[in-house]
Amino acid sequence: MPNHLWMQDDHHAYADTVRRFLDEEFQPHRNAWKEAGTIPKSFWRKAGDLGILGATTPEDHGGLGLSRHFDAVTYIEQAKAGDSGWGFAVHNIAAHYIIAYGTDEQKARWLPKLASGEMVGAIAMTEPGTGSDLQAVRTTAVPDGNEYLINGSKTFITNGGSADLLILVAKTNPTSRAKGVSLMVVETEGLDGFRVGRKLDKMGMRRNDTAELFFEDVRIPRDHLLGTEEGQGFYQLMRQLPWERLILGYGALGSSQCALDVTLAYVKERKAFGQRVMDFQNTRFKLAECATKVEILAAFLDQCLEELEQGTLTAEKAAMAKWWGSQTQCEIVDECLQLHGGYGYMNEYLIAELYADARVQKIYGGTNEIMKELIARDLDRD
């Protein structure tokens, strides 16, 4: 297991709290919630009561006011528990948009509810015809008196079926690209014209209620524009992407460690040709490779996290963390499944779930091809 040099006594104590919470409140229900395709609101509220949801939310808005290292602990522990379905990461990102860009009134209105779990947050970016090109979104938020009139649709929205608060990417100026994009905060409860479509049938992440969302003449108050100025949404999105992509890297790290742990347990018990599977040189070499990759990934992510805290993490380096982390995760999980033999293909074994969950990591948050393009553009500068 990687030794994160930034982890002090308070980080270890916090990790124990998160781990105990997941052991007691998640693990007994993991199969039922996977079957249901959603995480109940009561689980969110319990996480809020423990301070997990608001760890990095300012204290004067209902949080603990801690550094992002503590959120990194949660991402690692969740993934080490073998889950990627609880949409904590997206909820946390939604809160950080409000922390970063919200007015004092907006922070006071929404942050305490997100920190407590009274509200579940989501980010509504992707559209049926628009993936990574966020400048080309077609959902519109047209000023109309003291309101915005919203029309459009979104898809692949994590927490979409249960979200009480959406950070919605919309065009306030449909004739412009980047400068026409704004972020809207949408409270979904009882909202006329808002509709949750079908819950999407996914290959993995089956505990999450990923859904389609529809907006038909939805009206929200003008003061639900995030911040005070229209046309800032694209730039707000870009400034938050380094943290979002680092989050995906830490999830990849935790999942890789989980795969390694369950595989070590399996090969030490399973026998073939009169000896443990662990005793075969191929097994030992493959696991040695996986363990080394985990350590290297952890060291790189920890360096990125330190740069993030110092305000020096570049978009290009965050892109490296995202693509390298997700690629490494998929490689490790695949190797570990292979070492399970036929049992690895059975859904009753956790490695099968880890395998199905891992594949989307190379797609969401910006595809790995987009990540490489971002890195290459930086290399091509004079």
Buried (B, 14 or more C-beta within 10 A) or exposed (E): EBEBEEBEEEBEEBBEBBBEBBEEBBEEBBEEBBEEBBBEBEBBBBBBEBBBBBBBBBEEBBBBEBBBBBBBBBBBBBBBBBBBBBBBBBBBBBBBBBBEBBBEEBBEBBBBBBBBBBBBBBBBBBBEEBBBEBBEBBBBBBEEEEBBBBBBBBBBBBBBBBBBBBBBBBBBBEEEBBBBBBBBBBBBEEBEEBEBBEBBEBEBBBBBBBBBBBBEEBBBEEBBBBBEEBBBBBEBBEBBBBBBBBBBBBBBBBBBBBBBBBBBEBBEEBEEEEEEBBBBEEBEEBBEEBBEBBBEBBBBBBEBBBBBEEEEBBBBBBBBBBBBBBBBBBBBBBBBBBBBEEBBEEEEBBBBBBBBBBBBBBBBBBBBEBBEBBBEEBEEEE
